[in-house]
Amino acid sequence: METIVEPQTYTYDQLTPTAQEQVKQWWYEHGAEHEWWDCVYDDAKSEGYQLGFIINDINFSGFYSQGDGACWEGQVDLAQWLKTHTEDSIGREAWLTLIREEYCDKHLGVSFSGRYSHSNTMRCNGLDWVDDIDGFGIKDEDAFLQGDSIFNGMRYTDLHNIIRSSGFPYTDPNDLEEAMFESAKDYADKIYQQLKREYEYITSEENLIEMCSINEWKFNKEGEMV
């Protein structure tokens, strides 16, 4: 009776350095074939929400070509953004009151377009402000604050003067809009760096060794999985 000799198999750490290089090349090409970015997306959306970024969609390309990057679309919540990106002050409270009183939109729309995926492809649709009067954008019939705040009974224009005199960094609606949009783009750059780190870890030898152990992968002497 003929004896069948089973081919010898090896664990990753038993392979020669040349065979290990073969496995590493295979892992680099195929280790990230699944939708590995989902966890990064979820974390970015959760963290972004706390910062005032309401993210509906994320797009990216990567990681080692010119033009690679990430972008996102959704909205910036004005009030939440002010609370997390500026210091507590009378000027900030004045802005928050104007937002609550619907002096302007409560959200800044953010989108992306074009063939590339990076923060410079992002666009904002701008904020709608009430009709201009006395240099501060407010209608005569709505000139006094009625809401429950420390500014109750004051003119809207008085709040603008408070913002200007308080040293608050954004005294003009256009300045505030620009700051929020630049912050949204910066967050897209941060998402890209998080994606890059995750990709580099997934395709790393460290992760390969861990996956070999968990899945009990075996290889022939050339480094091919058996």
C-alpha positions in Angstrom: 0.0 0.0 0.0 1.4 3.4 -1.0 2.1 5.7 1.9 0.7 9.2 1.4 3.1 11.8 2.7 1.3 15.0 3.8 3.2 18.2 2.7 4.9 19.9 5.5 3.3 23.1 6.7 4.7 26.0 8.7 3.4 28.7 10.9 4.4 32.3 10.0 7.2 32.4 12.5 8.6 29.1 11.2 9.1 30.4 7.7 12.4 31.7 6.3 12.7 35.5 5.9 12.2 35.1 2.2 9.0 33.2 2.6 7.8 35.7 5.2 8.3 38.5 2.7 6.1 36.6 0.3 3.4 36.4 3.0 3.7 40.0 3.9 3.4 41.0 0.2 0.2 38.9 0.0 -1.1 40.5 3.2 -0.3 44.0 2.0 -2.3 43.4 -1.2 -5.3 41.6 0.3 -5.4 42.2 4.0 -7.6 45.3 3.6 -10.1 44.0 1.0 -13.0 44.2 3.4 -14.7 47.5 4.3 -12.2 48.2 7.0 -13.0 51.9 7.1 -16.5 51.4 8.6 -15.2 51.7 12.2 -13.3 54.9 11.4 -16.4 56.4 9.8 -18.5 55.5 12.9 -16.0 57.0 15.3 -15.6 60.1 13.1 -19.4 60.7 12.9 -19.8 60.2 16.7 -16.9 62.4 17.6 -17.8 65.0 15.0 -21.4 65.2 16.4 -20.0 66.3 19.7 -18.0 69.0 18.0 -21.0 70.3 16.0 -20.4 68.3 12.8 -23.4 66.4 11.6 -21.9 64.0 9.1 -24.1 62.2 6.6 -21.4 60.8 4.2 -17.6 60.5 4.1 -15.5 59.9 1.0 -11.7 59.3 0.7 -8.9 58.2 -1.5 -5.6 57.0 -0.3 -3.0 56.9 0.6 0.2 57.7 -1.2 -0.7 59.7 -4.2 -1.0 63.4 -4.8 -4.6 64.5 -4.2 -5.4 61.8 -1.7 -7.5 62.9 1.2 -11.0 62.8 2.8 -14.1 65.0 2.6 -17.5 64.9 4.2 -21.0 66.2 3.7 -23.6 67.2 6.2 -24.1 70.2 8.4 -22.4 72.3 11.0 -24.6 73.0 14.1 -23.8 76.6 14.8 -24.6 76.5 18.5 -22.7 73.3 19.2 -19.8 74.5 17.2 -19.6 77.7 19.2 -19.8 75.8 22.5 -16.9 73.5 21.5 -14.6 75.8 19.5 -14.8 79.1 21.4 -14.3 80.1 25.1 -17.2 80.8 27.3 -17.8 84.6 27.2 -20.5 87.2 27.0 -19.8 87.5 23.3 -20.4 83.8 22.8 -23.6 83.9 24.8 -24.8 86.8 22.6 -24.2 84.7 19.5 -26.0 81.7 21.0 -28.9 84.0 21.8 -29.1 85.3 18.3 -29.1 81.7 17.0 -31.9 80.7 19.3 -33.9 83.8 18.3 -33.5 82.6 14.6 -31.4 85.6 13.6 -29.8 83.2 11.2 -29.9 79.6 10.1 -29.0 77.1 12.8 -27.0 74.9 10.5 -24.3 75.5 7.9 -24.6 73.0 5.0 -21.5 71.3 3.8 -21.0 69.2 0.7 -18.2 67.9 -1.6 -17.9 67.7 -5.4 -15.4 66.9 -8.1 -13.4 63.8 -9.0 -11.0 64.1 -6.1 -11.6 63.3 -2.4 -9.9 65.8 -0.1 -10.9 68.7 2.1 -10.4 71.3 -0.7 -13.3 69.7 -2.7 -15.7 70.6 0.1 -18.2 73.5 -0.3 -20.5 75.3 2.0 -23.9 76.7 1.0 -23.7 79.8 3.2 -26.0 81.0 6.0 -29.2 82.9 5.5 -29.4 86.0 7.7 -32.4 88.2 8.3 -32.8 91.4 6.3 -30.2 94.0 7.0 -31.0 97.1 9.1 -28.7 99.4 11.1 -25.7 97.3 9.9 -26.8 94.2 11.8 -29.4 92.4 9.8 -32.7 92.6 11.6 -36.3 93.6 10.7 -37.9 96.6 12.6 -40.7 94.5 14.0 -38.3 92.0 15.4 -35.9 94.5 16.8 -36.2 93.5 20.5 -35.3 90.2 22.1 -38.3 88.4 23.6 -36.7 85.1 24.6 -35.7 83.9 28.1 -32.2 85.1 28.3 -30.0 87.7 30.1 -30.5 89.9 27.0 -34.3 89.9 27.2 -35.7 93.3 26.1 -32.5 94.4 24.4 -32.3 95.3 20.7 -30.6 92.8 18.4 -28.2 95.6 17.4 -27.2 95.9 21.1 -26.0 92.3 21.0 -23.9 93.0 18.0 -22.2 95.8 19.9 -21.6 93.4 22.8 -20.0 90.9 20.5 -17.8 93.5 19.0 -16.7 95.0 22.4 -16.2 91.6 24.2 -13.1 90.6 22.2 -14.9 87.6 20.7 -12.9 86.4 17.7 -15.8 86.3 15.3 -17.7 89.6 15.3 -19.1 89.4 11.8 -21.5 86.7 10.4 -19.2 86.1 7.4 -16.2 85.6 9.7 -18.1 83.1 11.8 -19.2 81.2 8.6 -15.7 81.1 7.3 -14.3 79.8 10.6 -16.9 77.1 10.8 -16.2 76.0 7.3 -12.4 75.9 7.7 -13.0 73.9 10.9 -15.1 71.4 8.9 -12.3 71.0 6.4 -9.8 70.6 9.2 -11.9 67.8 10.6 -11.9 66.1 7.1 -8.1 66.2 7.2 -8.2 64.6 10.7 -10.5 61.8 9.4 -8.0 61.2 6.6 -5.2 60.8 9.1 -7.3 58.4 11.1 -8.1 56.3 8.0 -4.4 56.2 7.0 -3.3 55.0 10.5 -6.0 52.3 10.4 -5.0 51.2 7.0 -1.3 51.1 7.9 -2.1 49.0 11.0 -4.3 46.6 9.1 -1.7 45.9 6.5 1.2 45.8 9.0 3.2 42.8 9.9 2.1 43.2 13.5 -1.6 42.7 12.5 -0.6 39.9 10.1 1.1 37.9 12.9 -2.0 38.4 15.1 -4.3 37.2 12.3 -2.1 34.2 11.7 -2.3 33.2 15.3 -6.1 33.8 15.6 -6.9 31.9 12.4 -4.2 29.3 12.8 -3.0 29.9 9.2 -0.5 27.5 7.8 1.9 28.0 4.9 4.1 25.9 2.6 7.8 26.6 2.6 7.4 29.2 -0.2 5.0 31.2 1.9 1.8 30.2 0.2 -1.2 29.6 2.4 -2.3 26.0 2.5 
